[in-house]
Amino acid sequence: MTTASAERGRLVELLFGFFPGQLMQTLARLGVPDALGEGPASVEELAARTGAHPGALGRLLRAAVGLDLVRPTADGRFALTAGGELLRTGRPGSVGNLAQLFCGDAVWRAWGELEWSVRTGEPAFEKITGRSSFEHMAQDPTLNAIFTEAMAEGTRSAAPGIVTSCDLTGVGTLADVGGGNGTLLAAFLAAHPGLRGILFDTPSGVGDPVAGERCVVVTGDMFAAVPAADAHLLKSVIHDWDDERNVAVLTRVREAMPAHGTLFVVEPVLDADPDALAAQRITLMSDLNMLVLTGGRERTEVEFAALLDAAGLRLTDVSPAPPSGYSVLRAVPA
Ligand SMILES: C[S@@+](CC[C@H](N)C(=O)[O-])C[C@H]1O[C@@H](n2cnc3c(N)ncnc32)[C@H](O)[C@@H]1O
């Protein structure tokens, strides 16, 4: 193959990149992976179970074989592959809700307006729905449940590396601000038997909290006030907002911190070196996701330091939290 035709093939694959995502979210929404979790099934059985058109479902499954999500059995039924197992709900490492969120209607329509967001610098989600994504989800319990569980799916697999990267020496109480359903806080509490937790989020954000006995759940608005604690955690919160809103949240955290307090910000950190861009594809796609959905962005270490500084905090160190792509940025009162 010539270089030009190989390059063309690569571009065509990129262009068709959304097809597999739509296939996965359709499988998940129909409940096919959960149905196959009980054992191999025929197209007819799956169609009856999911209410789908048998011929079209057969074509979906055939394409899913090509993506190594299901495999045909010798007797003409379909079974899950190791990858397909991860589309089942509630399984370790599951991405079933992530597929439904990021390839589902709301996010899908916002990405369809990427050009508008690039022209205006504004989140297309608000143009389409007339409200911010968090306001929208608070009014849509089905989407909210998918969002909460999708965040938990992402956080669950990253949690061990994040917990290891945060030094909680001397910390009695840890508050997770915008902590969702408490998945990350639960991992901290499990690793530190003497620790107490405060899960703080909006009423719709906490959903059905999972953080357990040594945790209190407090609902409220982080732009107004956040609970006091020895240490605060903000994971995947800063990237949701523009600089002005972030300085407001960080200032509320600073106000709630004692003199010995610590803030752990958990986010991917962009490397500003142009040569490093190819290695940061996922974070750069997430940056565009924030552009179209919330008006937020991904940031460099210098940009995080400036936000913290504007809120009376000082960035002391940045440590990666492998194997996730997150880093832990530690800050103390300035
Ligand atoms: C991207 S999610 C991150 C959830 C969790 N920290 C994680 O990483 O899995 C952002 C969180 O911020 C919460 N949030 C948004 N606006 C908020 C507000 N005004 N006050 C408190 N929490 C808020 C959302 O409900 C959501 O749980």
The ligand as a MOL file (V3000), in Angstrom:
LIG
                    3D

  0  0  0     0  0            999 V3000
M  V30 BEGIN CTAB
M  V30 COUNTS 27 29 0 0 0
M  V30 BEGIN ATOM
M  V30 1 C -18.2600 15.3440 35.8460 0
M  V30 2 S -19.1580 15.0010 37.3150 0 CHG=1
M  V30 3 C -17.9040 14.3070 38.3580 0
M  V30 4 C -18.4640 13.4100 39.4160 0
M  V30 5 C -17.4090 12.7530 40.3240 0
M  V30 6 N -16.5620 13.7310 40.9940 0
M  V30 7 C -16.5730 11.8000 39.5090 0
M  V30 8 O -15.4700 12.1710 39.1040 0
M  V30 9 O -17.0270 10.6770 39.2390 0 CHG=-1
M  V30 10 C -19.3930 16.6330 37.9920 0
M  V30 11 C -20.2030 16.6570 39.2730 0
M  V30 12 O -20.3960 18.0180 39.6910 0
M  V30 13 C -21.6850 18.1140 40.2470 0
M  V30 14 N -22.1580 19.5120 40.2600 0
M  V30 15 C -22.5040 20.2730 39.1880 0
M  V30 16 N -22.9190 21.4740 39.6140 0
M  V30 17 C -22.8300 21.4720 40.9710 0
M  V30 18 C -23.1200 22.4420 41.9710 0
M  V30 19 N -23.5710 23.6590 41.6340 0
M  V30 20 N -22.9090 22.1070 43.2640 0
M  V30 21 C -22.4480 20.8730 43.6050 0
M  V30 22 N -22.1480 19.9090 42.6850 0
M  V30 23 C -22.3370 20.2230 41.3890 0
M  V30 24 C -22.5200 17.2240 39.3230 0
M  V30 25 O -23.7690 16.8870 39.8880 0
M  V30 26 C -21.5880 16.0500 39.1210 0
M  V30 27 O -21.7960 15.0480 40.0800 0
M  V30 END ATOM
M  V30 BEGIN BOND
M  V30 1 1 1 2
M  V30 2 1 2 3
M  V30 3 1 2 10
M  V30 4 1 3 4
M  V30 5 1 4 5
M  V30 6 1 5 6
M  V30 7 1 5 7
M  V30 8 2 7 8
M  V30 9 1 7 9
M  V30 10 1 10 11
M  V30 11 1 11 12
M  V30 12 1 11 26
M  V30 13 1 12 13
M  V30 14 1 13 14
M  V30 15 1 13 24
M  V30 16 1 14 15
M  V30 17 1 14 23
M  V30 18 2 15 16
M  V30 19 1 16 17
M  V30 20 1 17 18
M  V30 21 2 17 23
M  V30 22 1 18 19
M  V30 23 2 18 20
M  V30 24 1 20 21
M  V30 25 2 21 22
M  V30 26 1 22 23
M  V30 27 1 24 25
M  V30 28 1 24 26
M  V30 29 1 26 27
M  V30 END BOND
M  V30 END CTAB
M  END
